[in-house]
């Protein structure tokens, strides 16, 4: 029984690592589309074409993202804003931490 639990935990961790790897590929695709948007002005179209492609749908699925049209529109809007993923993620994280700190002080 213990071997089964250890094996299941190992498989779960491996799956989580793979999902994070594919999420990093999605972030890189977003950054590439933002760069294309700044250089050529076609970033939202590029990310939409990628997300609708067979490879894009596969990567999104492996990252744990349902590759539907709503997601494609969201990716296009994100690229149109022109904010790099590293900046967007760090700002979001800092706002979350600030909210958590203010909640802790209030309690």
N, C-alpha and C positions, 0 to 999 in steps of 0.2 A: 504494500500500500504506500509506503513512504517513497519508493522509487517512482510510483505513478504521480504523486504530488510534486516531487522534485522535477520530474519531466514536464509536467503541466506548467509549473512556474517558469521553467527555463524556456519553454515554447512561447509562453505569454510575453516574457521579457524580450525574446528575439523578435516577436511580432511588433512589439512597441518600438524597438530600435528600427526595424524596417519601415514602419509608418513614419517615424521622425525623419528618416533618410529621404523618403519620397516627399514629405512636407518641405524639406530643404530644396528639393528640385522644383517644387511649385514656387517657392519664394524666389529662386534664381530665375525662373521663367518670368515672374512678375518684374524683377529688376531689369531683365533684358528688354521687356516690353516698354518699361518706363524710359530706358535709355533710347530705344528706337523712337519713342514718342518725342523725346527732346531733340533728337537728331533729324528724324524724317517726318514726324508728325503722324505716324500711323500705329502707335503703340496699342490703343484699344482694339484695333482690327487684328493686329498680330496676336494678342493674347486670346482673342475670341477664336481665331483660326486654330491656334494651338489647342485650346481647351475643347474644341469641337472635333479635333482630329482623333484618330484611333489611339495614338500614343498619348495624347493629352488626357483623354478619358481614362486610359489605363493608369497613368501616373496619379491623377486625381483620386481614382478609386483606391489605389494602394496607399494614398496619404490619408484615407478615411473621409474623403470629401465626395459627396454624391455629385457626379458630373451632369447636372441638369442645366436647363437654360437659365434658371435663376442664378445659379453659381456663375455662369459665363457672364451675365450682366453685371454681377457684383465685381468680378475680376476686371471687367472693362471700366467700371466706375473707379475702381481703385487705381488703375493705370492712368486714367484721365486726370486724377488728382495730382499725380506726379510726385508723390511722397515715396521715397525709397522704403523698402520693407524694414530695413534695420532701424530707421528713424521712427517709422510708425509703430513698430513693436516696442521700442524703448520708451516712447512717449506713453503708450498705453500702459506699459508696466509701471512707469513712474506715477501715473494717475491712480492706478489700482493700489499701489503702495501708500500713496498719500491718503486715499480714502480709508484704507485699513488702519492707518495710524490715527486718523481723526476719530474713527469709530472706537479704537482702543482707549484713546484719551477721554472720550465721552463716557465710557463705561466705568 
